[in-house]
């Protein structure tokens, strides 16, 4: 199963579930809910924190927290 840390810069995914049975309330408050779209915006120089875009909101989360967010990676379907 892919997680947020598996995304590459600019790559998108759809939140499937959380590996922890009880997701942190802070994640839910920030909009990290199953079915929402996530895009990797930037990774800090020391790989922590990770900056993501969740439904139009930019948030920074710790790498350990990003490992808990399981995704379905969205393939780019634009026609060239």
C-alpha positions in Angstrom: 0.0 0.0 0.0 1.4 3.4 -0.9 1.6 6.2 1.6 2.2 10.0 1.4 5.9 9.5 1.7 5.8 7.4 -1.5 4.6 10.3 -3.6 7.0 12.2 -5.8 7.0 16.0 -6.2 3.7 17.0 -7.8 2.3 13.5 -7.7 -1.3 13.1 -6.5 -3.2 10.4 -4.6 -6.6 9.8 -3.0 -6.6 9.0 0.7 -7.8 5.5 1.2 -7.4 4.9 5.0 -5.0 5.2 7.9 -2.7 2.5 9.0 -3.3 3.4 12.6 -6.7 2.3 13.8 -7.4 5.7 15.3 -6.1 8.5 13.0 -4.8 11.6 14.8 -7.6 14.2 15.3 -5.4 16.9 13.9 -5.2 15.2 10.5 -8.9 14.9 10.4 -9.3 18.6 11.3 -6.9 19.6 8.5 -9.1 17.7 5.9 -7.1 14.5 5.6 -10.2 12.3 5.2 -10.7 9.2 3.2 -11.6 10.1 -0.4 -9.8 13.5 -0.4 -7.1 14.3 -2.9 -3.5 14.8 -1.7 -0.6 16.3 -3.7 3.0 16.4 -2.6 4.2 20.0 -2.7 7.6 19.9 -1.1 9.9 17.9 1.1 12.1 19.8 3.6 15.9 19.5 3.1 16.2 17.0 6.0 13.1 15.1 4.7 11.0 16.3 7.6 8.4 17.9 7.5 6.5 17.1 4.3 4.4 19.8 2.7 1.1 18.5 1.1 -1.9 20.1 -0.6 -5.2 18.6 0.7 -8.2 19.8 -1.2 -6.6 23.3 -1.7 -5.1 23.7 1.7 -1.3 23.5 2.1 -0.2 21.8 5.3 3.1 20.5 6.8 3.1 17.1 8.5 5.8 15.0 10.1 7.2 12.1 8.1 6.1 9.7 10.8 2.5 10.9 10.4 2.7 10.8 6.5 3.5 7.1 6.8 0.1 6.5 8.3 -1.9 8.0 5.4 -2.5 5.2 2.9 -3.2 6.3 -0.7 -4.3 5.2 -4.1 -1.9 7.0 -6.4 -3.6 8.9 -9.2 -1.9 8.4 -12.6 -1.7 11.5 -14.8 -4.3 11.0 -17.5 -3.8 14.1 -19.5 -3.5 13.6 -23.2 -0.6 15.3 -24.9 
